[in-house]
């Protein structure tokens, strides 16, 4: 774990997660606020929700960022995804901790910026998630489990102190953990020994961090016979 801590590529990946998360939250929540409070003639008009455009903004932003930083950090962009990969023994404990910190700080920074530039909007909730009328905490948690992308909007919830905010933390984490355990041990069990897999938690994956050997950026040329 100490050797991983000293590698430049490790810190580059952590910074990539921070920047990508900041951009994702800023773009996605900003798009939702823009459609909720359109500006006409330099004045804020009434609320006008356009779910299709907001959904496209979310999807395109996460897809673009995944392509941009995927080769650097894996583009987790979500603590629930990071937890799942940790339980699957694909990343080290140190990397998981630093990723989650970077993601949370990135979300808070983006929310703070949005809070500053949209402070004049009426009833500005910063795009936070809320339970629908008639849905209790248990139902809300169960509904979030299959969807481990609940990181978006959490900064706004922390700012407002939303009752029941823990649902949008607990649900995605449980969903991410269950998905990994079901896949690794039921749907596609691995042949490798569990002890060897757990070693990744302390040393990371060899092919990912052992850069003393061949150049990982070297090209492979295919020549005809």
RORO-49813 format. One line per field, with one value per atom (N, C-alpha, C): residue in three letters; atom name; z negated, x, y negated. Coordinates in pm, whole numbers, plus 50000, padded with zeros to 5 digits. Each point is the difference from the previous one (the first is absolute). Layout:
residues N
residuo	(ALA ...)
atomo	(CA ...)
w	(Z ...)
u	(X ...)
v	(Y ...)
***
This chain:
residues 225
residuo	(UNK UNK UNK UNK UNK UNK UNK UNK UNK UNK UNK UNK UNK UNK UNK UNK UNK UNK UNK UNK UNK UNK UNK UNK UNK UNK UNK UNK UNK UNK UNK UNK UNK UNK UNK UNK UNK UNK UNK UNK UNK UNK UNK UNK UNK UNK UNK UNK UNK UNK UNK UNK UNK UNK UNK UNK UNK UNK UNK UNK UNK UNK UNK UNK UNK UNK UNK UNK UNK UNK UNK UNK UNK UNK UNK UNK UNK UNK UNK UNK UNK UNK UNK UNK UNK UNK UNK UNK UNK UNK UNK UNK UNK UNK UNK UNK UNK UNK UNK UNK UNK UNK UNK UNK UNK UNK UNK UNK UNK UNK UNK UNK UNK UNK UNK UNK UNK UNK UNK UNK UNK UNK UNK UNK UNK UNK UNK UNK UNK UNK UNK UNK UNK UNK UNK UNK UNK UNK UNK UNK UNK UNK UNK UNK UNK UNK UNK UNK UNK UNK UNK UNK UNK UNK UNK UNK UNK UNK UNK UNK UNK UNK UNK UNK UNK UNK UNK UNK UNK UNK UNK UNK UNK UNK UNK UNK UNK UNK UNK UNK UNK UNK UNK UNK UNK UNK UNK UNK UNK UNK UNK UNK UNK UNK UNK UNK UNK UNK UNK UNK UNK UNK UNK UNK UNK UNK UNK UNK UNK UNK UNK UNK UNK UNK UNK UNK UNK UNK UNK UNK UNK UNK UNK UNK UNK UNK UNK UNK UNK UNK UNK UNK UNK UNK UNK UNK UNK UNK UNK UNK UNK UNK UNK UNK UNK UNK UNK UNK UNK UNK UNK UNK UNK UNK UNK UNK UNK UNK UNK UNK UNK UNK UNK UNK UNK UNK UNK UNK UNK UNK UNK UNK UNK UNK UNK UNK UNK UNK UNK UNK UNK UNK UNK UNK UNK UNK UNK UNK UNK UNK UNK UNK UNK UNK UNK UNK UNK UNK UNK UNK UNK UNK UNK UNK UNK UNK UNK UNK UNK UNK UNK UNK UNK UNK UNK UNK UNK UNK UNK UNK UNK UNK UNK UNK UNK UNK UNK UNK UNK UNK UNK UNK UNK UNK UNK UNK UNK UNK UNK UNK UNK UNK UNK UNK UNK UNK UNK UNK UNK UNK UNK UNK UNK UNK UNK UNK UNK UNK UNK UNK UNK UNK UNK UNK UNK UNK UNK UNK UNK UNK UNK UNK UNK UNK UNK UNK UNK UNK UNK UNK UNK UNK UNK UNK UNK UNK UNK UNK UNK UNK UNK UNK UNK UNK UNK UNK UNK UNK UNK UNK UNK UNK UNK UNK UNK UNK UNK UNK UNK UNK UNK UNK UNK UNK UNK UNK UNK UNK UNK UNK UNK UNK UNK UNK UNK UNK UNK UNK UNK UNK UNK UNK UNK UNK UNK UNK UNK UNK UNK UNK UNK UNK UNK UNK UNK UNK UNK UNK UNK UNK UNK UNK UNK UNK UNK UNK UNK UNK UNK UNK UNK UNK UNK UNK UNK UNK UNK UNK UNK UNK UNK UNK UNK UNK UNK UNK UNK UNK UNK UNK UNK UNK UNK UNK UNK UNK UNK UNK UNK UNK UNK UNK UNK UNK UNK UNK UNK UNK UNK UNK UNK UNK UNK UNK UNK UNK UNK UNK UNK UNK UNK UNK UNK UNK UNK UNK UNK UNK UNK UNK UNK UNK UNK UNK UNK UNK UNK UNK UNK UNK UNK UNK UNK UNK UNK UNK UNK UNK UNK UNK UNK UNK UNK UNK UNK UNK UNK UNK UNK UNK UNK UNK UNK UNK UNK UNK UNK UNK UNK UNK UNK UNK UNK UNK UNK UNK UNK UNK UNK UNK UNK UNK UNK UNK UNK UNK UNK UNK UNK UNK UNK UNK UNK UNK UNK UNK UNK UNK UNK UNK UNK UNK UNK UNK UNK UNK UNK UNK UNK UNK UNK UNK UNK UNK UNK UNK UNK UNK UNK UNK UNK UNK UNK UNK UNK UNK UNK UNK UNK UNK UNK UNK UNK UNK UNK UNK UNK UNK UNK UNK UNK UNK UNK UNK UNK UNK UNK UNK UNK UNK UNK UNK UNK UNK UNK UNK UNK UNK UNK UNK UNK UNK UNK UNK UNK UNK UNK UNK UNK UNK UNK UNK UNK UNK UNK UNK UNK UNK UNK UNK UNK UNK UNK UNK UNK)
atomo	(N CA C N CA C N CA C N CA C N CA C N CA C N CA C N CA C N CA C N CA C N CA C N CA C N CA C N CA C N CA C N CA C N CA C N CA C N CA C N CA C N CA C N CA C N CA C N CA C N CA C N CA C N CA C N CA C N CA C N CA C N CA C N CA C N CA C N CA C N CA C N CA C N CA C N CA C N CA C N CA C N CA C N CA C N CA C N CA C N CA C N CA C N CA C N CA C N CA C N CA C N CA C N CA C N CA C N CA C N CA C N CA C N CA C N CA C N CA C N CA C N CA C N CA C N CA C N CA C N CA C N CA C N CA C N CA C N CA C N CA C N CA C N CA C N CA C N CA C N CA C N CA C N CA C N CA C N CA C N CA C N CA C N CA C N CA C N CA C N CA C N CA C N CA C N CA C N CA C N CA C N CA C N CA C N CA C N CA C N CA C N CA C N CA C N CA C N CA C N CA C N CA C N CA C N CA C N CA C N CA C N CA C N CA C N CA C N CA C N CA C N CA C N CA C N CA C N CA C N CA C N CA C N CA C N CA C N CA C N CA C N CA C N CA C N CA C N CA C N CA C N CA C N CA C N CA C N CA C N CA C N CA C N CA C N CA C N CA C N CA C N CA C N CA C N CA C N CA C N CA C N CA C N CA C N CA C N CA C N CA C N CA C N CA C N CA C N CA C N CA C N CA C N CA C N CA C N CA C N CA C N CA C N CA C N CA C N CA C N CA C N CA C N CA C N CA C N CA C N CA C N CA C N CA C N CA C N CA C N CA C N CA C N CA C N CA C N CA C N CA C N CA C N CA C N CA C N CA C N CA C N CA C N CA C N CA C N CA C N CA C N CA C N CA C N CA C N CA C N CA C N CA C N CA C N CA C N CA C N CA C N CA C N CA C N CA C N CA C N CA C N CA C N CA C N CA C N CA C N CA C N CA C N CA C N CA C N CA C N CA C N CA C N CA C N CA C N CA C N CA C N CA C N CA C N CA C N CA C N CA C N CA C N CA C N CA C N CA C N CA C)
w	(50000 50000 50000 49927 49994 50136 50075 50132 50095 49990 50085 49966 49873 49954 50063 50035 50052 50151 50067 50146 50054 50100 50061 50069 50060 50069 49903 49877 49900 49972 49976 49968 50123 50117 50121 50012 49963 50004 49898 49880 49897 50046 50057 50050 50114 50085 50110 49947 49895 49940 49944 49936 49943 50110 50104 50106 50076 50029 50074 49919 49870 49916 49990 49988 49994 50126 50115 50127 50016 49960 50016 49918 49874 49914 50048 50039 50047 50126 50096 50126 49980 49928 49987 49917 49883 49917 50063 50064 50068 50111 50072 50106 49942 49888 49937 49951 49942 49954 50116 50111 50116 50060 50001 50056 49900 49873 49899 49991 50025 49988 50125 50115 50123 49988 50066 49997 50131 49991 50116 49975 50098 49988 49871 49970 49882 49868 50001 49879 49989 49878 49977 50023 50090 50029 49905 50014 49915 50026 49906 50012 50120 50074 50117 50015 49952 49998 50137 50044 50125 49970 49965 49954 50107 50126 50107 50015 50003 50017 49880 49882 49879 50001 50040 50006 50102 50114 50100 49947 49926 49942 49903 49918 49907 50076 50095 50072 50080 50073 50082 49915 49888 49915 49938 49951 49938 50105 50121 50106 50046 50015 50043 49897 49873 49894 49985 50019 49993 50109 50120 50109 49975 49932 49979 49893 49891 49888 49972 50082 49977 50003 50088 50010 49890 49925 49892 49865 49969 49867 50003 50118 50008 50002 49978 50006 49913 49872 49907 49985 49965 49989 49905 49905 49908 49887 49875 49889 49999 50046 50002 50099 50113 50099 49943 49934 49938 49895 49917 49899 50066 50108 50070 50052 50061 50052 49888 49884 49885 49951 49985 49956 50101 50126 50105 50010 49910 49995 50130 50054 50122 49975 49882 49963 49855 49962 49863 49906 49871 49900 50004 50016 50007 50117 50117 50119 49980 49939 49977 49908 49892 49906 50068 50074 50065 50110 50072 50103 49938 49893 49937 49945 49940 49952 50116 50109 50116 50060 50007 50056 49914 49870 49910 50002 49998 50004 50133 50109 50131 50006 49944 49999 49916 49886 49913 50068 50067 50070 50110 50080 50107 49944 49890 49938 49946 49942 49948 50112 50113 50114 50050 50015 50046 49901 49873 49898 50012 50033 50014 50123 50113 50125 50016 49918 50013 49872 49919 49871 50016 50117 50019 50043 50031 50044 49884 50024 49893 49962 49870 49950 50064 50003 50066 49912 50040 49924 50054 50103 50061 50053 50048 50064 49909 49872 49906 50027 49966 50013 49880 50024 49892 50026 49893 50014 50055 50087 50053 49891 50011 49901 49989 49878 49977 49994 50024 49996 49867 49922 49871 50014 49889 50003 50046 49954 50041 50149 50055 50143 50080 49949 50069 50004 49890 49996 50095 50000 50090 50145 50029 50138 50049 49910 50041 50012 49940 50001 50141 50095 50132 50079 49947 50075 49924 50014 49921 50055 50051 50045 49917 49872 49916 49947 50047 49950 50045 50118 50056 49911 49968 49922 49850 49954 49857 49933 50073 49942 49967 50089 49975 49880 49983 49885 49870 49999 49879 49966 50102 49977 49938 50043 49953 49874 49967 49884 50021 50111 50039 49912 49942 49925 50092 49953 50082 50103 49989 50096 50000 49886 49990 50097 50045 50095 50127 50046 50126 49984 49877 49975 49981 49915 49963 50119 50071 50111 50106 50058 50101 49949 49874 49946 49986 49949 49988 50138 50095 50135 50065 49986 50058 49939 49868 49932 50040 50002 50037 50144 50090 50141 50018 49930 50012 49941 49883 49936 50083 50054 50083 50127 50062 50124 49975 49897 49976 49948 49923 49935 50055 50082 50053 50153 50061 50145 50073 49953 50068 49897 49925 49897 50062 49936 50052 49954 50082 49966 49907 49992 49916 49852 49924 49857 49931 49903 49930 49927 49947 49930 50093 50122 50097 50040 50010 50038 49891 49874 49889 49993 50053 49999 50076 50094 50076 49907 49890 49906 49943 49987 49942 50103 50113 50097 50134 50025 50130 50103 50119 50106 50065 50023 50054 50136 50088 50135 50004 49888 49997 49940 49906 49926 50017 50048 50014 50133 49994 50121 50022 49927 50012 50120 50054 50111 50134 50085 50134 49996 50099 50011 50033 49914 50021 50117 50046 50111 50133 49996 50123 50095 50127 50100 50042 50038 50051 50149 50079 50144 50053 50087 50063 50142 50025 50131 50074 50131 50077 50010 50011 50011 50138)
u	(50083 49917 50087 50114 50090 50061 50033 50059 49901 49875 49898 49984 50011 49985 50105 50116 50111 49996 49912 49997 49924 50058 49935 49869 49996 49879 49883 50030 49894 49937 50083 49948 49936 50051 49936 49858 49983 49867 49907 50052 49918 49955 50093 49965 49900 50015 49905 49860 49988 49869 49940 50082 49952 49950 50080 49962 49877 49998 49887 49871 50009 49882 49951 50093 49962 49927 50054 49936 49865 49992 49875 49888 50027 49897 49964 50100 49973 49914 50035 49925 49860 49991 49871 49901 50042 49909 49975 50104 49981 49897 50000 49900 49860 49987 49868 49950 50089 49960 49966 50074 49974 49863 49956 49869 49888 50032 49899 49972 50106 49986 50056 49932 50049 50004 50098 50016 49951 49907 49946 50007 50059 50013 50072 50108 50082 49924 49889 49924 49966 49995 49969 49853 49968 49861 49952 49875 49944 50062 49982 50058 49943 50088 49958 50089 49954 50082 50002 50118 50016 50088 49937 50074 50090 49957 50080 50132 49996 50123 50092 49942 50081 50065 49924 50054 50112 49984 50106 50126 49981 50116 50074 49926 50061 50075 49931 50059 50122 49992 50112 50119 49973 50111 50073 49926 50067 50072 49942 50065 50128 49995 50118 50111 49965 50101 50058 49916 50051 50103 49975 50096 50126 49983 50113 50097 49948 50087 49999 49929 49992 50136 50088 50133 50094 49958 50083 49961 49871 49954 49898 49950 49891 49864 49998 49876 49890 50029 49897 49889 50038 49907 49884 50021 49893 50058 49982 50051 49943 49876 49940 50072 50042 50076 50138 50062 50131 49990 49896 49981 49981 49924 49980 50129 50085 50127 50095 49988 50081 49959 49870 49952 50031 50012 50034 50150 50076 50146 50066 49953 50059 50080 49984 50080 50043 50102 50050 49913 50016 49924 50039 50130 50046 49938 49999 49942 49851 49930 49857 49974 50078 49981 50027 50110 50035 49901 49950 49900 49873 49953 49876 50016 50115 50025 49999 50069 50006 49862 49919 49866 49911 50006 49917 50042 50131 50048 49963 50012 49962 49853 49914 49857 49970 50069 49978 50048 50116 50052 49903 49952 49906 49872 49951 49878 50021 50118 50030 50003 50059 50004 49859 49920 49862 49919 50024 49927 50030 50125 50037 49941 50002 49954 49849 49931 49854 49930 50068 49941 49874 49981 49883 49875 50015 49884 49905 49869 49903 49993 49995 49987 50102 50124 50105 50044 49967 50037 50126 50062 50122 49981 49882 49976 50005 49974 50008 49889 50026 49901 49908 49873 49903 49908 49946 49905 49867 49940 49869 49895 49891 49893 49950 49986 49952 50108 50126 50112 50072 50010 50068 50149 50071 50146 50042 49930 50035 49982 49889 49976 50102 50034 50098 50137 50040 50129 50002 49894 49992 49999 49938 49994 50133 50087 50129 50106 49976 50104 50041 49907 50045 50066 50004 50051 50114 50124 50111 50060 49915 50054 49941 49976 49934 50090 50126 50090 49956 49941 49964 49899 50028 49905 50017 50094 50014 50056 50081 50051 49888 49901 49886 49919 49990 49927 50070 50133 50074 49983 49995 49987 49866 49895 49867 49962 50076 49963 49867 49988 49873 49966 49880 49959 49996 50051 50000 50111 50095 50110 50082 50003 50080 49954 49874 49949 50083 50038 50072 50149 50044 50133 49995 49910 49994 49959 49896 49949 50104 50069 50101 50115 50043 50109 49959 49879 49951 49986 49946 49983 50132 50100 50131 50066 49988 50060 49931 49867 49926 50028 50008 50025 50133 50103 50132 50001 49941 50001 49922 49887 49920 50076 50064 50073 50123 50078 50127 49983 49894 49987 49886 49913 49887 50000 49997 49987 50129 50112 50128 50111 49996 50104 50138 50099 50137 50071 50095 50077 50117 50039 50115 49967 50105 49984 49961 49910 49952 50114 50095 50113 50083 50023 50075 49924 49871 49919 50003 49998 49998 50132 50109 50128 49993 49908 49983 49965 49932 49960 50120 50113 50118 50103 50008 50105 49949 49870 49946 50025 49947 50018 50136 50068 50136 50002 49908 50002 49966 49947 49961 50106 50079 50091 50147 50032 50140 50052 50057 50044 50150 50065 50145 50039 49902 50030 49981 49921 49980 49926 50022 49933 49853 49911 49858 49947 50077 49955 50059 50081 50063 49897 50023 49905 50031 49899 50014 49973 50100 49984 49968 49901 49962 50055 50091 50063 49952 49981 49958 50113 49962 50101 50065)
v	(50120 49880 49874 50007 49886 49971 50106 49980 49935 50037 49939 49852 49967 49862 49908 50055 49920 49984 50069 49998 49879 49936 49884 50037 50118 50042 50015 50040 50013 49864 49900 49867 49934 50032 49950 50055 50126 50061 49936 49970 49936 49862 49923 49867 50010 50100 50019 50027 50080 50026 49871 49920 49873 49907 49980 49908 50050 50130 50056 49990 50027 49991 49856 49906 49859 49958 50038 49965 50068 50127 50073 49937 49974 49941 49859 49923 49864 50000 50085 50003 50057 50112 50067 49919 49955 49921 49864 49943 49873 50009 50111 50017 50011 50071 50012 49865 49922 49867 49909 50013 49916 50024 50126 50031 49974 50005 49970 49851 49921 49855 49933 50010 49938 49848 49941 49854 49941 49905 49931 49850 49929 49855 49960 50077 49973 50015 50071 50024 50148 50049 50141 50025 50091 50033 50109 50039 50103 50135 50091 50134 50073 50067 50074 50122 50113 50121 50067 50039 50073 50121 50111 50117 50060 49993 50060 49926 49869 49922 50016 50002 50019 50139 50100 50137 50010 49933 50000 49932 49892 49931 50092 50073 50094 50109 50062 50112 49962 49888 49958 49957 49935 49956 50119 50099 50114 50084 50011 50076 49931 49868 49924 50008 49985 50005 50140 50101 50138 50025 49947 50015 49917 49887 49909 50048 50053 50039 50150 50076 50144 50067 49955 50061 49952 49900 49947 50057 49994 50042 50113 50032 50097 49933 49868 49921 50061 50015 50049 49897 49879 49886 50029 50086 50038 50085 49961 50082 50141 50018 50134 50090 49944 50077 50035 49904 50025 50109 49996 50105 50136 50005 50126 50058 49917 50047 50041 49934 50040 50138 50023 50131 50108 49961 50096 50024 49937 50016 49955 49889 49946 49873 49941 49883 50015 49923 50007 49918 50025 49925 49852 49973 49862 49927 50065 49937 49974 50095 49982 49881 49990 49889 49866 49991 49874 49964 50100 49974 49943 50063 49954 49859 49972 49864 49901 50035 49912 49978 50105 49988 49911 50020 49919 49853 49977 49862 49935 50075 49947 49963 50085 49970 49876 49987 49883 49872 50008 49882 49956 50095 49966 49941 50056 49948 49860 49976 49867 49896 50037 49908 49972 50106 49982 49918 50022 49924 49851 49969 49860 49934 50072 49938 50006 50080 50010 49957 49921 49960 49916 49938 49914 50077 50129 50078 50025 49993 50024 50147 50028 50138 50092 49958 50076 50117 50121 50120 50065 49940 50052 50142 50031 50128 50120 49981 50113 50100 50124 50106 50001 50026 50010 50118 50057 50109 49948 50078 49963 50013 49926 50012 50144 50050 50135 50105 49962 50095 49983 50109 49991 50028 49992 50015 50139 50104 50136 50022 49951 50013 49920 49883 49917 50065 50061 50068 50118 50080 50115 49958 49888 49953 49948 49955 49948 50108 50117 50104 50042 50020 50042 49889 49877 49887 49934 50051 49948 49872 49907 49872 49887 50027 49901 49891 49995 49897 49861 49989 49870 49929 49876 49923 50013 50081 50018 49875 49923 49878 49904 49991 49914 50046 50131 50053 49968 50007 49967 49852 49917 49857 49968 50069 49970 50076 50106 50080 50070 50072 50060 50118 50007 50119 50122 50112 50120 50003 49908 49994 50129 50070 50121 50108 49993 50099 50001 49881 49989 50030 50025 50052 50152 50045 50142 50086 49959 50080 50032 49901 50029 50086 49977 50081 50146 50023 50138 50063 49923 50052 50035 49912 50028 50122 50015 50115 50130 49999 50121 50040 49902 50031 50071 49952 50061 50140 50018 50131 50103 49958 50092 50037 49902 50027 50086 49966 50069 50143 50024 50131 50086 49942 50077 50001 49883 49993 50034 49948 50024 50018 50111 50022 50014 49942 50004 50126 50041 50120 49969 49873 49962 50018 50028 50022 49869 50011 49881 49929 50077 49939 49913 50048 49921 49874 50011 49885 49893 50044 49905 49922 50058 49929 49868 49991 49876 49885 50029 49895 49925 50067 49936 49958 50071 49971 49951 50011 49962 50108 49980 50098 49983 50112 49995 49933 50038 49945 49852 49950 49860 49910 50054 49915 50035 50121 50038 49945 49882 49933 50010 50089 50013 50086 50070 50089 49932 50062 49947 49868 49920 49871 50023 49950 50024 49921 49900 49918 50043 50107 50045 50059 49978 50047 50143 50070 50135 49996 50030 49995 50139 50007 50126 50002 50092 50008 50124 49988 50118 50101 50126 50105 49998)
***
